[in-house]
Amino acid sequence: MKSTLFTLIILFIGFTSQGQTMPDVLGVWCSGKKDCKVQLYKNGNTIEGKVVWLLEDKDEHGNLLLDSKYKKPLVGLKILWDAVYNPITNYFENGIAYVKGHEFCGKFKLNKDGTLDVTGFICSLKFLKKTDTWTRVAE
């Protein structure tokens, strides 16, 4: 009886801890259009992301493309912050995404096939959303 109870406790701990583990999303990801690479990294309890590569990072004069709002080079720009893993939904939620001078709300989820579904939306209008599927870049 004691060994059966012990086994059940170990199995329960295994199943509950398995659901609590944050999926490994850290690293470099390529956008669905293959025109941008973003590095996801941990900052405290949140996930952040910055642009590490662009297909076109210079204008017609050879100058680095700059962000329209901050006037900083796009490569190196932080474009995602405050995403927190929710083990109930398996999404990284409450993220803020910065795209072309505007901030959006967002979430992302690691799929079973190893891709990452990234969804962005206008914060006050969650039904107006767009999802892009990213692939991990081999290092």
N, C-alpha and C positions, 0 to 999 in steps of 0.2 A: 504494500500500500504506500509506504513512504517513497519507494523508488518511482512509482507511478506518479505520485504527486510532484516529486522533484522533477521528473521528465516534463510534466505539463507546465510547470513554472518556467523551466528553461525554454521550452517551445514558445510560451507566451512572451517572454522577454525577447526572444529572437524575432518574433513577428512584430512586436510593437517597436522595437528599436530599428528594425529594418525600414518601417514606414517613416521614421523620424530622420533618417539620414538624408542630408542634402545631396542631390545629384551633382556630379562633377561637371559643372559648366565652365569652369575656369579654363582659360586658354584663348586661342585666336580662332575666330569664326568668320567665314566668308558669306556675304549677303547672297540672296537668291539670284540677283542679277549678275553676280560675280564681279561687281565694280567697286567693292569696298570690303575691307577686313577690319574687324573690331576685336580688340582684346578685352575679355571679361576678367575681372580680378576682384578680390575680396577687399573691402574696406570696413573693418570692424565687423558688424553683423549684416552688412549689406553687400550687394554686388554692384559694381560700377563697370563702365565700359568706355574705351577711348578708341578713336580711329587710328589704326597703325599703317594702313595702306589704302590708296585710292588708285583706280585705273587711270584716271586723269587728275593729277594733282597740280597741274600748271595751266595757266591761261595761254592764249595764242602768242603772247610776248615772252613766254618762258618764266613768268612770275608765279610763285606759289599761290594757289587758290586760297583766299582768306574767307573766314566766316563773315557773313553779312552783318551780324550783330556785334561781335566782339573784335572783329578785325584781326583775328589770329589765324595762323595756318590751320587748315582742316585736319591735316595729319597731326596727330597728337592731341586733338581736341576731345575733351570728355563729353560724350553724348548720352550717357546713361548713368543714373545714380539712384540710390535709395531702394533698390529692388531687394525684397526680403522673401526668403523661401517659406511657403505655407505647406506643411506636410499633409494637410487635409486635402487640398486641391492639387498638390504636386506642381503648383505654379510658383514662380518667383513673381511676386505681386507688388503693387504700389510703387513701381518704378516710374521715374520721370525720364523721358527721352527728349533730346534736343535735336531738332531737324530744321535746317535752313532758317534759323532765327526764331523758331517757335518751340515752345515746350508742350509735350503731350504726355498723357499717362500711358503706362504700358505694363505688360506682363510677358513672361516667356516660360516655356516648358520644354524640358528635354524629352524627346520622343524615344520610343523603344529602339528605333533604327539608328539612333545616335545623332539625328538632326535636332535642330532647335527651332521651335515655332515661336516667333517674336510677333506680338500683337500690340499695335499702338492705336490710340483713340483720343479724341478730344475729351478732356477730363469730364466735362459736364454732359457729354453726349456719348455714353459708352456704346450705344448701338451703331455709331459711325466709326467703324474700326477697319483696320487693314492688317493682315497677317502675312509675314514673309518667312520662308523656311531657310534657315542658315545651315551650313555644313562646317564641321570642324576642320581646321587646317592642320595637316600633319606637320609635326615639328621634327 
